Each structure stands twice: as C-alpha cells, then as structure tokens.
C-alpha cells in the first residue's frame, strides 16, 4: 500500500496486486471504484486479472475509503479526473506497471469517471484543446457505468437548488443496499464494511450528471477500444443511459453486452462467472 498526495494536499490510498512470477505481464489494469465504496472490495476481480497475466492497481477516490477528503464530496466537477491523471502519472513512472498496455476499468461512478476521462481526449478532434488532466490509455472496461443516474425532473430541480445553496453539504445518496447484488452474502459484507458510506454532495452529484451527458453525447466519436458490460435490472443507475451509449458508439470499437437479469455489481452477482468470462475473452482477443 502507498499514498499519493494531490495538488490540494488530499492523500489518495493506492493498492497494487501482482502475481509472483508473472513477469513479463500483459500490461496493467487500473480499477476505478464506485460511489460510497473503496478499492478493497475488488480483491476477487484483481485476483482474476492477476491469474490472466495482468498487473492490477487501484485507489480509493477522494472522499472514499482510506483516502482523504470529506465523504462523498469533491472540490469541483473535474476534481476526480485530475486525481485519476495523478495516479496514471505515478503508474507510468514504475518500470513494471508503466508498461503498455494500460487499461482503465471503471465500475458505476468509477465507470463514469473513466469514460469521462477518455472523452476528454475527443475535444481536440472537434477543434478544442485537450484538458490538462487528459492522459492517453490503451483500452477501457466499463461495468454498469453511471452514464445516467436516472434522476426525475423533481430530483434535478433539487440538485440545482442544492448546488446553488449548499454545494458541499453531504446527504444520503438514496441508494438501497439490496440493489447492489442478489447475493445476500455480498449485501451483508457491504453493510458491515466500515469503509462504505452513503454520502454525496450536490457538487459530486452534478459532476456525475453532467459527465454522463457529455459521454453519451460523444458516443459516436469514440476512439478507444472499450468493453461495455452492464446490468439490465440495475436500480442504482439507469441501464437506458448505457444502452443509449452502446447504440450510438462504433460497434467495431465498443463491445457491448447487457446482462439482463443482473443487479448493479455484475462482478458480485450469482452469475459472476459469465461476467468474468466475457472480460477474459475480450482481453485475450484484444491483447493476445
């Protein structure tokens, strides 16, 4: 374990999983976790990736897990993107982990952050300038990404008022723990986990909503090889937003699959072996 320090002083908790004797590895997978959770919940996924020959790195996003910052809050709408750039820069300096290919794997809010990060590179193609935080990556895996939080008109009005009056006031995120998985053991572990929280501020919520809209708008312009896998019975985010992105993205670059009966955490569902197989086959086909 190690700690990275952001420009504003917030420490980010970093974890690395590597299988002894796996050199040379196929590359590195950088995991970006979801809202309210932490990178420690990805031990099983990391172990699978290790067994397939990949180094794995992950970090607790600010306001989450063992990292610093108020729970469920960000400084501004691009704060998490700057943090991700910092992690990638640190990773690139490592003689083992810095080797290509580098794959971002984002789940839920982490999927939104990862896809928004990639979408930043599309600015130059439309005549704009690349954001200071943009870094190139080789491929992207999105697991039930929060491309559409499914907010009603009234909730959007509440969000606008919250951003104006109390942008950093943390409130409950409204998500029920039973929505994450149909596996009772997974739900119980989530409830009992002291590093899990249910906080979110209007500033972070605004970043998720705006980021998802931007990513969906750029679907047709997508240039990064992407595996897009999501839960068709998701109640934490709206599957329709992910399906919209999949329908508009280039099929040659975006391999999309909906697991219709599954709940939000597709890697923690009873049918998880199907999800692991989809990921393994895509990695093998794309990277040999």
PyMOL commands that set and color helices and strands:
alter all, ss='L'
color gray80, all
select helices_A, chain A and resi 39-51+79-93+109-122+124-126+153-165+177-179+184-192+202-217+219-221+239-248+266-268+272-287
alter helices_A, ss='H'
color red, helices_A
select strands_A, chain A and resi 2-5+11-17+27-32+54-59+102-107+139-143+171-172+199-200+226-231+254-259
alter strands_A, ss='S'
color yellow, strands_A
deselect
rebuild
show_as cartoon
